[in-house]
Amino acid sequence: MAGTVLTLLLGVIFGFSLNKAGLTKYHKIVNVFRFTDMAVLKFMLTGLAVAMSGLFVLRGAGVITFPNVPATYVAGNLVGGLIFGTGMALTGF
């Protein structure tokens, strides 16, 4: 139960910081795709770097273990990527 509450609390804090940084605004997202405003990309990459560092510190301390990664299905990934990309392109169009 404590893990679930902590997860929800961290998610709310992350969402609040996204909103406070103005990264939920339409023009910010559009400008990322126009390569004129990299604020969203910087924010997300910083979040990923912090999470990755935290996970490796926790693994080094013996608190968590990383699961085995199963083999990937190249054909399925290609088909899924094409469907997703087509949907994103049609939505943007």
C-alpha positions, 0 to 999 in steps of 0.5 A: 500500500505504501508503494502505491501511495508513493507512486501516486504522490511522485506522479502528481508531483511530476505532473504538477511540475510539467504544468508549472513549467508550461509544458502542457500548452499547445504552442510548447508541444508544437514548437518541439516538432518545429525544432524552435523550442526544446523545453519539453525535450529538455524536461523529459530527458532530465526526468529520464536521467534522474530516474535512471540514476535513481534506479541504478543507485537503488540496484547498487544498494541492493534494494531492487533487482532489474528483471530480465528483458525478453527478446523483441519481435522485430516484425511486430515492432515494425507493424506497431510503429507504422500503425502508431506513426500513421495515426500520429501523422493523420492526427497532426494533419 
